[in-house]
Each structure stands twice: as C-alpha cells, then as structure tokens.
Amino acid sequence: MFLTHPNNKIQAIDAATGDLIWEYQYVFPPASKMLGGPTRNIALWQDRLFLATYDAAIVAIDARTGQQLWRSQKADYQEAFTHSAGPIVANGIVISGINGCELFTEAGCFITGHDPDTGEELWRTSTLALPGTPEYATWGDIDPDRRGGGDVWIAGSYDPASDLVYFGTSQPKPWAAPSRGMSVDDAALFTNSTLALRPETGELAWHFQHVPGETIDMEVGFERILADIDGMPVLLTVGKDGILWKLNRETGEYIDLLDTMSQTIFAVDRDTGTLTYREDIASAGIGDTYTACPGIYGGHNWQSATYDASRHLLFLPVHQLCLGHDAERGRPGPGWGWLWGRCRDLPHAG
C-alpha cells in the first residue's frame, strides 16, 4: 500500500501488517510549498511510482525500494508554477498538468507527457490557444503576455478503448473578465474546457468549452468520470456552478446537462448546452458588485464524485454558499497576475 502525505512524502506500507517498508521524502525549496499545498494523487506503473512536486518537477521512484530513479523539471516554481495533483500513466506515457498559472508568463499553462523510463519530456500541449491557431482570436485584443489561467490541477482520466486522456482546465486569469480587459463574450479558449488528448503525441483530439468567457471563478476543472450509459461512451463532469455535463467521450459531442443544485448565475439552454450569464453579471465593470449562488467555493469542488455502474447512480458532493463579487483593476505585463477580484460571504443571499 502506498500513501501520500504533506510535504511531498510517500510511504510504502505492508497492507497485511501495517509495517512501514520504506519512506521517500522529496526535498523541495521551502517557498515552493506555498504554491502547491496538497498532493492529491500519485501514479503506479509497473515497478515505479510517479510524483508531481511542489516545485514543478516530476520524479520517478522505485516502488520496491523507495529510491528515486529520475527527476524532470517541468517549469520554474519562481514563476508560480506548481502541482497540486499527480500524474496518470496512459499507454505507457506519464501525463500531468500544471497549475499556479495566475502570473502572466511566456510559458502559460500546459500538459506534458514524459517517458516513464528516462523522464524525458516527449510532448507539451498548451492549455491556452497559441498564436497562429483559430482559437487564438477568442482572447480578443489581449496581448499574449496578458493571457493567464487554464490551470490543470486535478488528475486526468484515460480511456484505453479510444486511447484518449481527458483533462479539465480552469478559468482564465484574472478570473473577473473586466480585470482581464475582456468581456464574457470573449471565450478565452481553452479555459474551462474538457480537453481530449492522444497520449503518445499530446495532440488535441477534441475540446469542449463548458463556460466561455468565465468571470466568477466558476471553473469546470475537476474530475472527468468515464462511464458507458445505454451503450454510449460518456464523460461526466461537474463544475463549481453545480452543473452536471454529459458528453460523448469519443467525439466531444454535447449530450445533456443538469442543474444539480440551485444556481443564480446562468440561464441554461439544455437543448444546446449553452449557458448565458445573468445580465448584471455580464455587464459588470470594475468595482460593480453583484451576488452569485454558489460562490467561488462551489457548488462542486475538488472532492471527487463517483459513479456506480451497477445502479447507474452518480454520487456528488456539493456545497452552497452565496457570495458578493466585484472586479478590481489589473496590472499589466509579465510577472503580474493573480485574481484581481474580491468576494464576501452572503450566506442568506439567493
């Protein structure tokens, strides 16, 4: 039995007796822990474990001895890059996202694939639309060095039948559209999306954006649950707004959605899967205050849902707390970023 602990520590335990077999402690720069926090999972493949670290590296560990086999630096933690979730192994490739993308950097946020034997980075796929692509225009007139977000802070899911991995991306940064110099009509791809990638190359097979132009930290970056329902290969996911999405996981085609809790943010067109912001939210500028239910804590959050295939039931943790929001004016250029918005508890709003 392998256990993860705070401070990038892993223990191997004899599952029959509870005896400690070995303990691995990754040595990280102390400042990097302020960025990461939890280690939500590790990956096991053949005789090795894979850990994504606070300081934006990935390491392989011998599962039998606890000895480190290799280390690969993915990004610079001094630019706020970090991990709060671990990798998965899909078709023999170690695949992981990155988060801490609040600051404006040239690199932006991304997903990587690594060789499990050597740690060599095999591919890197940006979660923000790149220059020269049609999706680049969805950020409006915002300069490349003012585009942030698209964090991947929850582990992905893998479907061997279609040989696709699925990741959720978080909101654009800053999370308030006026602070970005944008409106909710600027979709800001590939934020708040489901991305389906080919494990061997990182090629984007399809994407589906759940909330274009997100402006209240209502991200949809959580677990992707894979299920076969009525003979159809389905992907299920829920965002902070409590909206449950049902997609065809082979094609990305929209199938259905459902409000699993009361929300006051969007008008929902269930036929098309289109969400329309409430007018006062859509038109809010710097300093304009509005209320939203649920608030930035969700709704749903990183505490995972699960699906019981035998009973066709989805078990979903949700939470309701309404908040007041207003956007602050942002600062320009590389090295700046963050949220640029304020919120306050409004437990009786609704």
C-alpha positions in Angstrom: 0.0 0.0 0.0 1.4 3.4 -1.0 0.4 6.5 1.0 0.9 10.2 0.1 1.5 12.7 2.8 2.0 16.5 3.0 5.5 17.8 2.1 5.8 15.5 -0.9 6.3 12.4 1.2 5.4 8.9 0.2 5.3 5.8 2.4 5.1 2.1 1.4 3.1 0.1 3.9 2.7 -3.7 4.2 -1.0 -4.0 3.6 -1.3 -7.2 5.6 0.5 -6.0 8.8 0.7 -2.2 8.6 4.5 -2.3 8.9 6.5 0.5 7.2 8.6 -0.8 4.3 10.1 2.4 3.2 9.6 6.2 3.2 10.6 8.7 0.5 10.9 12.4 1.2 11.3 14.7 -1.8 13.5 17.7 -0.9 11.8 20.9 -2.2 12.6 24.6 -1.9 10.5 25.8 1.1 9.0 28.7 -0.8 7.5 26.3 -3.4 5.2 24.7 -0.8 3.3 28.0 -0.5 2.3 27.4 -4.1 1.3 23.8 -4.1 -0.2 22.5 -0.8 -1.8 19.1 -1.2 -0.6 16.2 -3.2 -3.8 14.7 -4.4 -2.5 11.5 -6.1 0.5 9.6 -7.3 0.7 7.1 -10.2 1.8 3.5 -10.1 3.1 1.8 -13.3 4.9 -1.5 -13.4 7.6 -1.2 -10.7 7.7 2.5 -10.3 5.8 5.4 -8.8 5.5 8.9 -10.2 5.1 12.0 -8.0 4.5 15.6 -9.2 6.2 18.0 -6.8 5.6 21.4 -5.2 8.5 22.9 -7.2 7.0 22.0 -10.6 9.1 18.8 -11.2 8.1 15.2 -11.7 10.0 12.3 -10.2 10.1 8.5 -10.6 10.6 6.3 -7.6 11.4 2.6 -7.4 8.2 1.1 -5.9 10.2 -1.7 -4.3 12.9 0.3 -2.5 11.7 3.9 -2.4 14.8 5.1 -4.3 14.5 8.0 -6.7 15.1 6.9 -10.3 14.9 10.2 -12.2 13.7 13.8 -11.9 12.5 16.1 -14.7 11.9 19.8 -14.2 8.7 20.9 -15.9 8.7 24.6 -15.1 10.1 27.3 -12.8 8.4 27.4 -9.4 9.6 31.0 -9.0 7.2 31.9 -11.8 4.5 30.4 -9.5 4.2 27.1 -11.4 3.4 24.1 -9.1 1.5 20.9 -8.8 -1.5 20.1 -6.5 -2.4 16.8 -8.4 -0.3 14.0 -9.6 0.2 12.3 -13.0 -1.6 9.4 -14.6 0.0 6.8 -16.9 -1.7 6.3 -20.2 -0.5 4.0 -23.0 3.0 3.9 -21.3 3.3 7.7 -21.1 3.4 9.7 -17.8 1.0 12.6 -18.3 0.4 15.5 -15.9 -0.9 19.1 -15.9 0.5 22.1 -14.1 -1.1 24.8 -12.1 -0.1 28.1 -10.5 -0.8 30.0 -13.7 -2.0 33.2 -12.1 1.0 35.1 -13.2 1.5 36.2 -16.8 4.4 34.2 -18.2 5.6 33.3 -21.6 5.1 29.6 -21.0 1.5 29.7 -19.8 -0.2 26.6 -18.6 0.2 23.2 -20.2 0.0 19.4 -20.0 3.1 17.2 -20.6 3.9 13.7 -21.5 7.1 12.0 -20.1 9.0 8.8 -20.9 8.4 6.6 -17.8 11.9 5.0 -18.1 14.1 8.2 -18.6 11.9 11.1 -17.6 12.4 12.7 -21.0 9.7 15.2 -21.9 8.1 13.8 -25.0 5.5 16.5 -25.7 3.9 19.6 -24.2 0.4 20.9 -25.1 -0.6 24.4 -24.1 -4.0 24.9 -22.4 -4.1 28.4 -23.8 -4.8 28.9 -27.5 -1.5 29.7 -29.3 -0.7 32.3 -32.0 -1.4 31.0 -35.5 -4.4 29.0 -34.4 -8.1 29.9 -35.0 -8.8 29.7 -31.2 -6.2 32.4 -30.5 -8.7 35.1 -31.5 -11.1 34.0 -28.7 -9.0 36.2 -26.3 -9.9 39.3 -28.2 -7.3 42.0 -28.3 -5.4 40.9 -25.2 -1.7 40.8 -25.7 0.0 37.4 -25.4 1.8 38.4 -22.2 -1.6 39.2 -20.5 -3.1 35.8 -21.0 -3.2 33.6 -18.0 -5.1 30.7 -16.4 -6.1 27.4 -17.9 -4.6 25.6 -14.8 -4.8 21.8 -14.7 -4.9 21.0 -11.0 -6.9 17.7 -11.0 -5.5 14.4 -12.4 -6.8 13.3 -15.8 -8.7 10.2 -16.8 -7.8 7.6 -19.5 -10.0 5.5 -21.8 -8.0 2.6 -23.3 -10.7 1.9 -25.8 -10.4 5.2 -27.6 -6.8 5.8 -26.4 -7.6 9.3 -25.2 -6.8 11.1 -22.0 -9.2 13.7 -20.6 -8.3 16.8 -18.5 -10.3 19.7 -17.2 -9.0 23.2 -17.4 -9.7 26.0 -15.0 -10.8 29.6 -15.6 -8.8 32.4 -17.4 -6.9 34.7 -15.1 -7.6 37.1 -13.6 -11.0 35.4 -13.0 -13.0 38.6 -13.5 -13.4 39.4 -17.2 -13.2 43.2 -16.6 -9.9 42.7 -14.8 -8.6 40.9 -17.9 -9.8 43.8 -20.2 -12.2 41.3 -21.7 -16.0 40.6 -21.7 -17.9 37.4 -21.2 -18.3 37.3 -25.0 -14.5 36.6 -25.3 -14.4 32.8 -24.9 -10.7 32.6 -23.9 -10.0 29.1 -25.2 -9.0 26.5 -23.9 -10.0 27.6 -20.4 -13.0 26.0 -18.6 -12.9 23.2 -21.1 -12.6 19.4 -21.4 -9.5 18.5 -23.4 -9.2 15.1 -25.1 -5.5 14.3 -25.9 -3.7 11.4 -27.6 -1.3 10.0 -25.1 1.6 9.3 -27.4 1.8 12.8 -29.0 -0.3 15.2 -26.9 -2.3 16.1 -30.0 -5.7 17.6 -29.2 -8.3 15.2 -30.5 -11.3 17.4 -29.4 -12.2 20.1 -26.9 -15.5 21.2 -25.4 -15.7 24.6 -23.6 -18.3 24.5 -20.8 -18.3 28.1 -19.7 -16.9 30.6 -22.3 -15.6 33.9 -21.0 -15.8 32.8 -17.4 -15.9 35.7 -14.9 -16.7 34.5 -11.3 -14.3 31.6 -10.8 -16.9 29.1 -11.7 -14.4 26.7 -13.1 -15.0 23.2 -14.5 -11.5 21.9 -13.9 -12.4 18.8 -11.8 -12.6 15.1 -12.3 -13.7 13.5 -15.6 -15.8 10.4 -14.9 -15.9 7.9 -17.8 -19.0 5.6 -18.0 -20.9 3.6 -20.5 -24.6 4.5 -20.3 -27.1 2.9 -22.6 -24.3 1.6 -24.8 -22.9 5.1 -25.3 -19.3 6.1 -24.2 -20.0 9.0 -21.9 -17.9 11.6 -20.0 -19.4 13.2 -16.9 -18.1 16.3 -15.1 -19.4 19.0 -12.7 -18.1 22.5 -12.1 -18.3 24.9 -9.2 -21.7 26.0 -10.6 -23.1 22.6 -9.8 -24.0 21.9 -13.5 -23.5 18.3 -14.5 -22.3 17.8 -18.1 -22.7 14.7 -20.2 -20.5 14.4 -23.3 -19.8 11.7 -25.8 -16.2 10.9 -24.8 -15.1 9.7 -28.2 -16.2 12.8 -30.1 -16.7 15.6 -27.5 -20.3 16.0 -28.7 -22.7 17.6 -26.2 -25.4 15.2 -24.9 -27.1 16.8 -21.9 -26.7 18.9 -18.8 -28.4 19.1 -15.4 -28.5 21.7 -12.6 -27.7 19.6 -9.6 -28.4 22.5 -7.2 -29.8 25.9 -7.2 -27.7 28.5 -9.1 -28.4 32.1 -9.9 -25.6 32.7 -12.4 -26.7 31.3 -15.8 -29.7 30.8 -17.9 -29.3 27.3 -19.1 -30.4 26.0 -22.6 -30.5 22.3 -22.0 -31.1 21.6 -25.7 -27.9 23.2 -26.9 -25.7 23.2 -23.8 -25.4 27.0 -23.9 -25.0 29.0 -20.7 -25.9 32.7 -20.7 -24.7 34.9 -17.8 -27.3 36.9 -15.8 -27.3 40.4 -17.3 -25.9 42.3 -14.3 -23.0 39.8 -14.2 -22.3 40.0 -17.9 -22.3 43.8 -17.9 -20.4 44.4 -14.6 -17.4 46.6 -14.8 -14.6 47.4 -12.4 -16.0 47.9 -8.9 -19.5 46.8 -9.8 -20.9 44.4 -7.2 -23.2 41.5 -7.8 -24.2 38.4 -5.9 -23.8 34.8 -7.1 -25.0 31.4 -5.8 -23.0 29.3 -5.5 -19.8 31.3 -4.8 -16.2 30.6 -5.6 -16.0 27.6 -3.3 -18.7 25.8 -5.2 -21.1 24.1 -5.8 -18.8 21.2 -6.5 -15.1 21.4 -5.9 -12.1 19.0 -5.9 -13.8 16.5 -3.6 -14.4 13.9 -6.2 -17.7 12.5 -7.4 -18.1 8.8 -8.2 -20.3 6.7 -10.4 -21.9 3.3 -9.5 -22.3 1.5 -12.9 -24.3 -1.3 -11.4 -27.0 1.0 -10.1 -26.5 3.9 -12.7 -26.1 6.4 -9.9 -23.7 9.3 -9.6 -22.7 10.3 -6.0 -21.8 14.0 -6.0 -20.6 16.2 -3.1 -21.9 19.8 -3.3 -21.9 22.9 -1.1 -23.9 26.1 -1.2 -22.6 29.5 -0.1 -23.6 32.7 -1.9 -21.0 35.4 -2.4 -20.9 39.0 -3.4 -18.3 39.8 -6.1 -16.6 42.8 -7.6 -13.7 43.1 -10.0 -10.5 45.2 -9.4 -8.3 46.9 -12.0 -5.4 44.7 -13.0 -1.7 45.4 -13.5 -0.1 44.9 -16.9 2.7 42.8 -18.1 4.7 39.7 -17.3 5.2 38.8 -13.6 1.8 40.2 -12.7 -1.5 38.5 -12.5 -3.5 36.7 -9.7 -7.2 37.0 -9.2 -8.0 40.7 -9.1 -11.4 40.4 -7.6 -13.0 40.5 -4.2 -15.7 38.4 -2.7 -17.6 38.3 0.6 -19.8 35.8 2.2 -23.5 36.3 1.8 -25.0 33.2 3.5 -28.6 34.4 3.2 -28.4 35.7 -0.3 -30.2 33.9 -3.0 
